[in-house]
Amino acid sequence: MGKSWRVLAAAILVATGAGAAAQEAFPARPVRLVVGFGAGGITDVLARVLAAELPKVWGQPVVVENRPGASGVIGAELVARAAPDGHVLLMAPGTHTIVPGLRKQMPYDAVRDFTAITLLASAPNMLVVHAETPYRSLGDYLAAAKARPGEVAYATSGIGTTVHIAGERLAHLAGVRFNHIPYKSSSQSIEAVVAGQVVSSWSAVNSALPHIRSGRVRPLAVAAEKRSSFAPDVPTFDELGVKGMKSDTWLGVLGPAGMPPALAARINADLVRLLARPDIRERVLGLGAEPVAGIELEKYAALLREEVDGFAAIIRAANIKAE
């Protein structure tokens, strides 16, 4: 028995040492940065910015792997099932916390099956109206919605998107009912307002900005805790009396559940330093997003759970069905 225990103890020491060595050696091979959407979108572009710079820090290639389909679920499932050694990471968009509320069954838990590493950037959402509407303010807009339940329409980039959830959240907070008109993209939804086909639209600030500057649409409010650096003259909903009206499209990095805390903290620190570089910050701003890297791992994990639960409640209350 004594010999057996000595053999077992030796095996444990060897395994522990090998695990520690593997962690210290990270990355020991190319890192896969999975994007659950096709090429060209903001999630993919930011992933490629990171993939171009991280090899200079890690000494290994970083490969962007596009796995589009099922609103990002296919790519996220691949990461959830990967080994928790940091070599497979997910470039996660804000829809990561919306999809669970839209689907009856999920192949993973959006919080428990992942390690929250860091937020990277956030694009706040904004409510705009056609420039020639009589709605000069958010108060005018909400008064019309109260007077004509279900008649005041807003366009978005699709069912179950962050902007759709924003419209339903506003309806709940203000005690009104809108008419949601989904389009296939943010450009289509904002163009519908510009053309006068729909009276209002929810969209990311950067999508609305060119039309605001041209005078074709009027911004009513931005759904952020503070005013956006892209549109500093536009008040927040909080400033206008609608408390708790926050909506953004964030981007972050997740790993598989079970990553060693020290490894997750190291990747977090490397990403935070990268996003702090002036040249990288400018590239993020050029994508229409604001760098927000620096949030603690625990706070990011708490944000994921808060959003999954909060979005699910809004989806149930509004009876939103996936496309």
N, C-alpha and C positions, 0 to 999 in steps of 0.2 A: 504493500500500500504506500509505504514511504517513497519508494522509487517512482511509483506512478504519479504521486503528487509533485515530485521534483521535475519529472518530465513535463507535466501539465504546466507547472509554473514557468519552466523554461520556454515552453511554446507561447505562453501568454506574453512573456517579456519580448520574445522575438516579434510577435504580431504587433505589440504596442510600439515597439521601436520602428517597425516597418511603416506603421500608420503615421507616426510622427515624422519619419523621414519623407514620406509622400507629401505630407502637408507642407514641410519646409521647402520641398522641391517645387512647389506649385509655381508656375505650371510646368509639368513634366512633358507635355505634348501640346499640340495646337488646341486652342480654346474655341468651342463652337458657340456663337452668339445667335440664338434662334429667334427669328421674327415670324410671328404667326400670320403674316400678311404678305402680299406681293411686293415687288420692288417699286420704289418711287414715292411711297407715302412717307410721312414724317417719321414714323417708327423705323422704317427701313433706312432712311437717310441718316438719322442720328446713330443708328447701329453702325453704319459704315464709317461715320466720323470716328467713333470709338475704335472700330476695328483697324483703322489706319494708324492710330496713335498708341494703343495699348501694347503692341509688340515692342515698342521702344522702352516700355516699362517692364514688361514681363519676359522679354527675350524669346517669345514663342509667337507664331502666327495666331491671329484671331480671325476666324472665318465666319462671315454672316451666312446663315442658313435659312432661307425663306421656306416656310412650311405653311402656305396659306390654306384657309378653309375653316368653315364652321365658326366664323367670328373670332378666330384666334385660338380656338380650342385645340386644334390639331397640333399646333406648335407648342402650346402650353403643356399638353399631355406628354409630349416627347420629353420635355424638361422634367416634369414631375416624376417620370419613371427612370430618369438618369441617375448615375452614381453621384452621391453628394460630395464630390471632390473638387468642384469648381471648374471642371473642364467643359461643362455644358450649362449655359446660362440663358435666361429668357429676357428678351427686350420686351417688357410688358407695357401695354397702353392702358389707359383708364378703363377701357371696356372689359378688362380682366375681372373687375368687380361687379360688372353689370350682367354679364352673360349668365352667371349662376341663377339669377332671378328670372331669366327668360326661358331656361330649359328645364324640363321635368327631371331629366337625369344628366349628371355630369360624370365624366370619367375620372375626376379628381376633385378635391376640395381646394378652392381658390386660395385659402389661407394655410390650412394645416399641411398641405402637400408641397409647400414651397418655403424657402428661406428668403425673407425680405432683406435685400442688400442695401439698396438706396433708391430714392427718387432722383431723377436727373433733371427734368424740366417740366414745365406746366404751361399750358396755353389756356388762359381764362376764356370763358364763354360770355357772350354779350347778346342782349336783346336789341334789335333794330327794327325800325318801321320805315315804310316808304316816305320819302321826303314831303309828299303832298297830302299826306293824311292829316286829319285834324288833331291827331295825338301829339301834342307838343311836349308831353311829359309822361312819366310812368303813371302818374295819378290819372291823367286823361285816359290812358290805355286800359288801366284796371277798372276805371269807372264804366267804360264802354263794355267791358267783359261782364261786369256785374249786371248791367242793364239789359244785355242781350246774351244770356248764357248759351254757350256753344256756337256762337256766330263769329266771334273775333278769331281769325285763323292765324296760325303761325307755321312757317315752313321749317323743316330740318333736313339733315342729310340722311335720315332714315329711321325706321322703327328700332327702338332699343339702343340708340346712340346716346352719348352723354348729353347732347343738346335736346333730344327728345325727353330724357329724364329731367333736364332743367325746366322745360316747359311744364311738365306735370308737377314738379316741385313748386314752381311759382303758383300754379293753379291751387295747389293744396294750401300753401301759406297765405295766399290772398283770398281764399274762399270763393274762387270763380271757376268757370269751365270754359276752356278754349276748344277750337277745332284744329286738330293736328293734321298737317299736310306733309307727308313724307316724300322726299326726293331721293335720288340715288347718290348724290354727292353734295358737299357743302357749296360748291360753286353753283350747282343747279338751284339750290334752295335760296341762296342770296340773289341770284339772277331773277328768280321769280318775283322777289320783292322789288328789285330794280325795275322790272317790266310792269309792275302794278298788278300782277296776277294774284299775289297774296299780300296782305297788309303788313305782315311782320315776319321776322325770322330770328331763330336762335342760331348763332354760329360762333366759331372761335374769333377772337378779336382780330387776328391777322387776316382772316378771310373777309371780314366786313370793312376793314380799314380803307382799302382803295375806293370803295363806294361811298364811305363817309367823307373822304377827302374830296371826291367829285361832287358832293352835295346831293347825290341821288338817294341816299338813305340817311335816316336820322337815328343816332344811338340814344337809347333810353337809359340803360344802366348796364354795368358790368358785374357779373356774378363772382366776385372775388372779395377776399377780406380787406384788400386795399386796392386803390386804383392801379390800373395796368400802366406800365411804363410805355406801352405802345399807344395808349389813348388816355393820357393823364387828365384830360378835361372831362372825361365821362365819369359820373359819380357811380359809386357802388350801390347795390340794392339796400345794404344796411344804412347808408347815408340817407336814402329816400324812405326809410321806415319799414322796409321788408326785411326783418331780421332773419338770419340763418340761410339766406338765399346765396349759396355758394355752388358753383359748377365750373369744372375745368376739365381739360383733356390732358392728363398727366402721362409721363413716360418714366419708367423705372426699370431696375434690373432685379430679377428674382433668380434664385437657384433652387435646386431640389431640396426638399425637407431633409434635415439631418446633417447639414453642413456643419463642420466644427466651427464654433463661434469665432475662434481666432482667424480662421480662413475667411469667413464672411466679413469680419472686421477689416482684414487686410484688403480685400477687393473693394469694400466700401471706401477705405481711405485712398486707394489708388484712383478710383473714379472721382472722388471729391476733389483731389488735387488736379486731375485732368480738367474737370469742369471749371476750376478756378482760373485756369490759364486765360489771359485776355483774348487770344486768338480763337480758342475753342468757345469761349463765351460768346464772341461775336458770331460764330457760325451757328450757334444755337439760336441766338436772337434773329439771325437771318432766316431761320425756319419758322419764325413767328411764335416761338416759345421763350419762356424766361427760365434761365438756369435756377434750380432749387436744390442742387446736391448739397448734402450736409446734414440732413435729417438723420437722427439716430435710428439704428436698426429696429429697436423696440417700438419707436413711434411710427415707423413705416408699417410694421406688422399690425399695429393697432389701427392705423388708417385703413388697411386692407379689410380688416374685420368690420370696422365701422361702416365702410362703404358697402360691403357685401350685404350686411343686414339692412342698412338704410335704403339701398336701391331696391332690394327685394320687397320691402314694405311699400315703396312707391309703385312698383310694378304691379303688385297685387291690388292696391287701392285703385289704380287707374285701369286695371284689367288689360295691361299691355301684353300682346301676344307676339312671339317671335315671327319674323317673316319666313 
